[in-house]
């Protein structure tokens, strides 16, 4: 359950904890702010990078390979949810839309 801060400070909480800055709840979907590092030695979540979740991807950033590997990795972690890149197809800073899963569960599965 997502609720706003009673202090009106623009903070949002998931299960009585502040929601990470890389996660936001929209109507019917969860948005992820990602910082993707292609060409890594392995695909993994590497923690926070400013206000984004840093994801290292083993695939090279050629012909969309890294984007496809990122989506496959996230969908594996978030199964049965669906993941689509909504922005950042050719840059490291990306936005992904997750449908079919609540924000609290997304946070739990992607947190280190």
LINNOR-V76572 format. One record per pair of residues at least 24 apart in sequence whose C-alpha atoms are under 7 Angstrom apart, sorted by the first residue. I is the first residue (numbers start at 1). J is the second residue. D is the distance in whole Angstrom. If there is no record, write none. Layout:
BEGIN
I,J,D  I,J,D
END
This chain:
BEGIN
14,104,6  21,51,5  21,52,7  22,51,5  22,52,5  22,53,6  25,103,6  28,99,7  29,97,6  29,98,6  29,99,5  30,97,6  30,98,5  30,99,7  30,103,6  31,95,7  31,96,6  31,97,5  31,98,6  32,95,6  32,96,5  32,97,6  33,94,6  33,95,5  33,96,7  34,93,6  34,94,5  34,95,6  35,92,5  35,93,5  35,94,6  36,92,5  36,93,6  37,92,7  38,66,6  47,112,7  77,109,6  78,106,7  78,109,7
END
